[in-house]
Amino acid sequence: MELSQLKWNEIIIINDGSSNESHQFFDKLKNINNVRIITHAVNLGKGAALKTGIRYVKNKKIKIDGLITVDSDGQHLIEDIIKVAQSTKKRENDVIFGVRSFKEGTPFRSKFGNNITKYLLYIFNGISINDSQTGLRYLPASTYSKLLKLPGNKYEYELECLFALRDLGHNITQIQINTIYIDENSGSHFRPIIDSAKIYLVFAKFSLSSLLSFGLDITIFSIFLWYFDSIFTATIIARIISGIFNFTINRVIVFQSNKSKNLGIQSIRYFILWVFIAMISGFLVSSFQGGDAYMIIPFKIVVDLLLFLITFYVQKTFIFRTN
């Protein structure tokens, strides 16, 4: 009610298949002049609700600079919503997130889920954000089309949004807001195990190809090490075969950029990365030449696991970018 008294263009509320007991609240809200209620017949999930709201704004004839998303679990204060809105002045094309601090007293499931996602986002995608789960976000109109095409109807959609915003070239401005948890955050529908698993599957699909290539590389390396008795030669041959396999799988399945016309550029970039990684791996592992045989393969595994992180990040960020 209080929010509707401020000068908003329109307040859109998504009733995502709420229970019959909740209808009395929506009935009161729909009588407010600048409030629009959009109802899903059944619960579709937070991602679907966000898409419905974005689609409604995108299709309006009145042109606006952007929209602000707000969760309905009482974690966002009116003053913080206003704070984010005011921060859009003179930078209406920026993406702005209202981020919370996770200090002492934060419910464990909220702190745990956010911290894990925060570090994975930075390590694997180069996205640095303090509160990956915040629902208080300002999204400029230029992002609507991209966001509406993203997969996911549950909580994983918000993570997909982060990837999309990065690919569109937007830096995320972070505005500090109050950290509010009502009754240990019991009102939140975020399920730490199930929903976190869905989120982390986004990382898993990128990792699987590299792990398969890694296994292929180790197998071929072991075979040719026995045949040639040369660590460097075995490493290079293994890298050539596993590299072709990795490039094909990543381009066609993982990053789905096989429809792109940039095959030549992608191939050149991948080849440069492949040469760099192959030479580093070859030189480091060959330093064990003459050492104990039983230590060679374990040492190579350690080296390649470290190089895997570098390879993964470069491929996703620079080689197979879809934008």
VMD Tcl script that draws the C-alpha trace (Angstrom):
set ca {
  {0.00 0.00 0.00}
  {2.72 2.43 1.04}
  {4.70 1.74 -2.13}
  {1.70 2.58 -4.33}
  {1.50 6.07 -2.82}
  {4.77 7.06 -4.44}
  {5.05 8.32 -8.01}
  {5.58 5.09 -9.91}
  {4.59 4.70 -13.54}
  {2.93 1.41 -12.64}
  {3.33 -1.37 -10.07}
  {2.99 -4.85 -11.53}
  {2.30 -7.71 -9.12}
  {2.57 -11.30 -10.30}
  {0.25 -13.72 -8.53}
  {2.15 -16.92 -9.26}
  {-0.62 -19.41 -8.52}
  {-1.02 -18.37 -4.89}
  {-3.38 -20.20 -2.56}
  {-7.05 -19.26 -2.28}
  {-6.37 -17.75 1.14}
  {-4.12 -15.15 -0.52}
  {-6.78 -13.91 -2.94}
  {-8.18 -11.46 -0.40}
  {-4.88 -9.55 -0.48}
  {-4.78 -9.43 -4.26}
  {-8.41 -8.27 -4.32}
  {-7.47 -5.27 -2.16}
  {-4.41 -4.45 -4.25}
  {-6.18 -4.50 -7.61}
  {-8.41 -1.64 -6.50}
  {-5.39 0.69 -6.34}
  {-5.16 2.88 -9.45}
  {-1.51 2.32 -10.41}
  {-1.39 -1.39 -9.51}
  {-1.72 -4.13 -12.09}
  {-2.25 -7.76 -10.99}
  {-1.24 -10.54 -13.41}
  {-2.24 -14.04 -12.33}
  {-0.78 -17.42 -13.18}
  {-3.40 -20.17 -12.90}
  {-0.80 -22.44 -11.28}
  {2.54 -21.87 -9.61}
  {5.19 -21.68 -12.34}
  {8.17 -20.43 -10.34}
  {10.05 -17.21 -9.72}
  {11.73 -17.20 -13.11}
  {8.40 -17.53 -14.90}
  {6.92 -14.72 -12.78}
  {9.84 -12.43 -13.65}
  {9.45 -13.21 -17.35}
  {5.73 -12.43 -17.18}
  {6.45 -9.05 -15.60}
  {9.24 -8.20 -18.06}
  {7.09 -9.25 -21.03}
  {4.20 -7.07 -19.82}
  {6.44 -4.00 -19.51}
  {8.13 -4.68 -22.86}
  {4.77 -4.87 -24.64}
  {3.43 -1.61 -23.19}
  {3.05 1.25 -25.62}
  {4.41 3.73 -23.09}
  {8.20 3.81 -23.37}
  {10.08 3.69 -20.05}
  {13.79 3.48 -19.29}
  {13.65 0.32 -17.20}
  {11.99 -1.63 -14.41}
  {12.73 -2.60 -10.81}
  {12.07 -6.14 -9.57}
  {11.17 -6.69 -5.91}
  {10.66 -9.95 -3.99}
  {7.40 -10.46 -2.13}
  {8.82 -12.06 1.03}
  {9.20 -8.79 2.95}
  {13.00 -8.61 2.68}
  {13.06 -5.30 0.79}
  {12.21 -2.06 2.58}
  {10.43 0.81 0.85}
  {13.44 3.04 1.50}
  {15.72 0.57 -0.28}
  {13.44 0.36 -3.32}
  {13.49 4.16 -3.47}
  {17.27 4.10 -3.03}
  {17.70 1.87 -6.08}
  {15.22 3.97 -8.09}
  {17.05 7.20 -7.26}
  {20.39 5.65 -8.21}
  {19.12 5.24 -11.80}
  {19.16 8.99 -12.38}
  {21.68 9.87 -15.12}
  {22.50 6.15 -15.55}
  {19.22 4.65 -16.67}
  {21.08 2.28 -19.02}
  {23.04 0.67 -16.18}
  {22.12 -2.53 -14.33}
  {21.75 -1.88 -10.60}
  {21.47 -4.45 -7.81}
  {20.46 -3.79 -4.23}
  {22.85 -6.06 -2.31}
  {22.66 -7.23 1.30}
  {25.51 -7.87 3.73}
  {25.67 -11.38 5.19}
  {26.95 -10.72 8.67}
  {26.42 -12.47 11.99}
  {22.76 -13.32 12.52}
  {22.07 -14.18 8.88}
  {20.21 -17.52 8.58}
  {22.66 -20.28 7.70}
  {20.86 -21.40 4.54}
  {20.89 -17.85 3.15}
  {24.55 -17.23 3.96}
  {25.66 -20.65 2.71}
  {23.76 -20.50 -0.58}
  {24.89 -16.97 -1.40}
  {28.58 -17.53 -0.52}
  {28.89 -20.71 -2.57}
  {27.24 -19.13 -5.61}
  {29.28 -15.95 -5.17}
  {32.62 -17.75 -5.34}
  {31.58 -20.06 -8.19}
  {30.41 -17.05 -10.21}
  {33.76 -15.34 -9.77}
  {35.96 -18.40 -10.37}
  {34.17 -19.78 -13.41}
  {32.59 -16.70 -14.98}
  {34.52 -13.68 -13.77}
  {31.34 -12.15 -12.32}
  {31.98 -10.34 -9.05}
  {28.83 -9.67 -7.05}
  {28.30 -9.71 -3.28}
  {24.67 -10.85 -3.32}
  {23.84 -13.17 -6.20}
  {20.36 -13.96 -4.84}
  {19.05 -10.44 -4.36}
  {15.66 -9.87 -5.94}
  {15.93 -6.07 -5.82}
  {17.26 -5.24 -9.27}
  {16.99 -2.42 -11.79}
  {16.98 -3.69 -15.38}
  {17.19 -1.22 -18.29}
  {14.85 -1.65 -21.25}
  {17.75 -2.70 -23.48}
  {17.99 -6.02 -21.60}
  {14.35 -7.17 -21.96}
  {14.62 -9.11 -25.23}
  {17.69 -11.04 -24.07}
  {16.23 -11.84 -20.65}
  {12.97 -13.13 -22.11}
  {14.85 -15.70 -24.22}
  {16.68 -17.26 -21.26}
  {15.88 -20.80 -20.07}
  {14.62 -21.60 -16.57}
  {11.41 -20.89 -14.70}
  {12.62 -21.33 -11.11}
  {15.43 -19.77 -9.10}
  {18.07 -20.79 -11.65}
  {16.65 -18.10 -13.95}
  {18.18 -15.35 -11.82}
  {21.61 -16.90 -12.35}
  {21.01 -17.12 -16.08}
  {20.20 -13.40 -15.94}
  {23.64 -12.69 -14.48}
  {25.32 -14.51 -17.36}
  {23.16 -12.67 -19.90}
  {23.83 -9.25 -18.38}
  {27.56 -9.96 -18.47}
  {27.35 -11.09 -22.11}
  {25.45 -7.91 -23.00}
  {28.39 -5.94 -21.64}
  {26.68 -4.50 -18.58}
  {28.58 -3.83 -15.41}
  {26.46 -4.38 -12.31}
  {26.37 -1.40 -9.96}
  {25.89 -2.61 -6.39}
  {23.89 -0.49 -3.96}
  {24.04 -1.48 -0.28}
  {20.61 -2.15 1.22}
  {19.29 -3.36 4.56}
  {19.47 -7.05 5.41}
  {16.02 -8.16 6.57}
  {15.07 -11.71 7.54}
  {11.61 -12.38 8.95}
  {11.33 -15.46 11.19}
  {14.66 -16.90 10.01}
  {13.61 -16.25 6.40}
  {10.86 -18.89 6.65}
  {8.76 -16.94 4.15}
  {11.26 -17.54 1.37}
  {10.45 -20.35 -1.07}
  {14.13 -20.85 -1.88}
  {15.06 -24.47 -1.03}
  {18.78 -24.66 -0.24}
  {19.37 -28.21 -1.47}
  {16.98 -28.54 -4.42}
  {17.21 -25.03 -5.80}
  {20.96 -24.75 -5.22}
  {21.41 -28.01 -7.11}
  {19.50 -26.54 -10.05}
  {21.69 -23.46 -9.97}
  {24.95 -25.42 -9.78}
  {23.90 -27.59 -12.73}
  {24.59 -24.49 -14.82}
  {28.26 -24.87 -13.85}
  {28.19 -28.66 -14.19}
  {27.16 -28.62 -17.86}
  {30.22 -26.51 -18.66}
  {32.53 -28.68 -16.56}
  {31.45 -32.06 -17.94}
  {32.97 -31.52 -21.38}
  {36.31 -30.48 -19.89}
  {36.31 -33.44 -17.52}
  {35.61 -35.85 -20.40}
  {38.41 -34.26 -22.39}
  {40.66 -34.49 -19.36}
  {39.94 -38.23 -19.03}
  {40.58 -38.76 -22.73}
  {43.83 -36.81 -22.46}
  {45.09 -38.89 -19.51}
  {44.18 -42.16 -21.27}
  {45.94 -41.25 -24.52}
  {48.91 -39.83 -22.60}
  {49.34 -43.10 -20.70}
  {49.22 -45.15 -23.92}
  {51.74 -43.03 -25.84}
  {54.01 -42.64 -22.83}
  {54.41 -46.43 -22.86}
  {54.88 -46.46 -26.65}
  {57.32 -43.53 -27.08}
  {58.86 -43.38 -23.61}
  {58.84 -39.58 -23.98}
  {56.74 -37.43 -21.66}
  {56.77 -34.39 -23.95}
  {55.76 -36.33 -27.09}
  {53.00 -38.20 -25.24}
  {51.69 -34.92 -23.82}
  {51.50 -33.18 -27.21}
  {49.78 -36.11 -28.96}
  {47.27 -36.41 -26.12}
  {46.60 -32.67 -26.28}
  {45.95 -32.73 -30.04}
  {43.34 -35.48 -29.82}
  {41.64 -34.26 -26.64}
  {41.77 -30.67 -27.96}
  {39.83 -31.54 -31.12}
  {37.31 -33.45 -29.01}
  {36.96 -30.60 -26.50}
  {36.54 -27.90 -29.17}
  {33.82 -29.87 -30.97}
  {31.84 -30.73 -27.82}
  {32.10 -27.20 -26.38}
  {31.10 -25.50 -29.61}
  {28.18 -27.75 -30.48}
  {26.78 -28.88 -27.11}
  {28.12 -26.87 -24.17}
  {28.10 -23.29 -25.46}
  {25.78 -24.02 -28.41}
  {27.59 -21.62 -30.69}
  {27.67 -24.01 -33.67}
  {25.14 -21.77 -35.46}
  {27.56 -18.89 -35.22}
  {29.41 -17.81 -38.35}
  {32.56 -17.27 -36.29}
  {33.97 -20.80 -36.71}
  {37.23 -19.47 -38.12}
  {37.75 -16.94 -35.34}
  {36.75 -19.45 -32.68}
  {39.13 -22.03 -34.13}
  {42.05 -19.59 -34.14}
  {41.39 -18.45 -30.59}
  {40.99 -22.02 -29.41}
  {44.21 -23.05 -31.18}
  {46.16 -20.24 -29.49}
  {44.78 -21.30 -26.11}
  {45.48 -24.95 -26.92}
  {49.12 -24.23 -27.84}
  {49.64 -22.21 -24.69}
  {48.08 -24.83 -22.40}
  {49.79 -27.74 -24.20}
  {53.24 -26.12 -23.96}
  {52.81 -25.18 -20.30}
  {51.57 -28.68 -19.47}
  {54.32 -30.30 -21.54}
  {57.15 -28.30 -19.99}
  {55.87 -28.64 -16.43}
  {55.23 -32.37 -16.66}
  {58.46 -33.06 -18.58}
  {60.36 -31.59 -15.65}
  {59.67 -34.97 -14.06}
  {61.65 -36.78 -16.81}
  {63.95 -39.24 -15.11}
  {61.94 -39.18 -11.90}
  {59.99 -42.00 -10.33}
  {57.51 -43.38 -12.87}
  {54.69 -43.78 -10.35}
  {54.80 -40.02 -9.66}
  {54.54 -38.82 -13.27}
  {50.81 -39.35 -13.89}
  {49.68 -38.01 -10.45}
  {51.84 -34.91 -11.04}
  {50.30 -34.44 -14.49}
  {46.82 -34.70 -12.98}
  {47.61 -31.90 -10.52}
  {49.06 -29.69 -13.26}
  {46.13 -30.23 -15.61}
  {43.55 -29.60 -12.90}
  {45.08 -26.16 -12.34}
  {45.24 -25.48 -16.08}
  {41.62 -26.65 -16.35}
  {40.39 -23.61 -14.42}
  {42.26 -21.28 -16.76}
  {41.06 -23.10 -19.87}
  {37.47 -23.18 -18.70}
  {37.34 -19.47 -17.98}
  {38.99 -18.43 -21.26}
  {36.75 -20.66 -23.39}
  {33.54 -19.41 -21.82}
  {34.55 -15.76 -21.67}
  {36.52 -15.16 -24.87}
  {36.19 -18.05 -27.32}
  {32.56 -19.25 -27.29}
  {30.75 -16.11 -26.24}
  {27.35 -16.08 -27.91}
  {26.79 -12.32 -28.00}
}
mol new
graphics top color blue
foreach p $ca { graphics top sphere $p radius 0.5 }
foreach p [lrange $ca 0 end-1] q [lrange $ca 1 end] { graphics top cylinder $p $q radius 0.2 }
display resetview
